[in-house]
Amino acid sequence: MAKKTVASLQKKGAKAFTKAIKMVKNDKGFYSFKSEILPKEKVNDYLAKK
């Protein structure tokens, strides 16, 4: 699964994107990870919001 993401990030124009991984706590108290591929400018906004 990680190989596909890395391969897709190496295409032309992909240097403007970053994979962001956020740890999210659910209502039962357990943590899970949520990842998205975003433009570099929007990473801080993605990590700041809940």
C-alpha positions as CSV (number, residue, x, y, z in Angstrom):
1,M,0.0,0.0,0.0
2,A,2.8,2.4,0.8
3,K,4.5,1.6,-2.5
4,K,1.5,2.9,-4.5
5,T,1.5,6.2,-2.5
6,V,5.2,6.7,-3.0
7,A,5.0,5.9,-6.7
8,S,2.1,8.3,-7.2
9,L,4.0,11.1,-5.4
10,Q,7.0,10.7,-7.7
11,K,5.1,11.8,-10.9
12,K,5.6,15.2,-12.6
13,G,4.3,18.0,-10.5
14,A,4.0,15.9,-7.4
15,K,6.6,17.9,-5.4
16,A,3.8,20.3,-4.6
17,F,2.0,17.5,-2.6
18,T,2.6,16.0,0.8
19,K,1.1,13.0,2.7
20,A,-0.2,14.1,6.0
21,I,-1.0,11.6,8.8
22,K,-3.1,12.7,11.8
23,M,-4.0,10.7,14.9
24,V,-7.7,10.9,15.7
25,K,-9.4,9.9,18.9
26,N,-12.9,8.3,18.6
27,D,-15.8,8.5,21.1
28,K,-14.7,5.2,22.8
29,G,-11.3,6.7,23.6
30,F,-9.3,4.7,21.0
31,Y,-6.9,6.4,18.5
32,S,-6.8,5.7,14.8
33,F,-4.7,7.2,12.0
34,K,-6.2,9.3,9.2
35,S,-4.0,10.1,6.2
36,E,-4.5,12.3,3.2
37,I,-2.4,13.6,0.3
38,L,-2.6,17.4,0.3
39,P,-1.0,20.4,-1.4
40,K,1.9,21.7,0.8
41,E,0.1,24.9,1.5
42,K,-2.9,23.2,3.2
43,V,-1.1,20.7,5.5
44,N,-1.0,23.1,8.5
45,D,-4.8,23.7,8.1
46,Y,-5.5,20.0,7.9
47,L,-3.5,19.3,11.1
48,A,-4.9,22.2,13.0
49,K,-8.6,21.4,12.6
50,K,-10.3,18.6,14.6
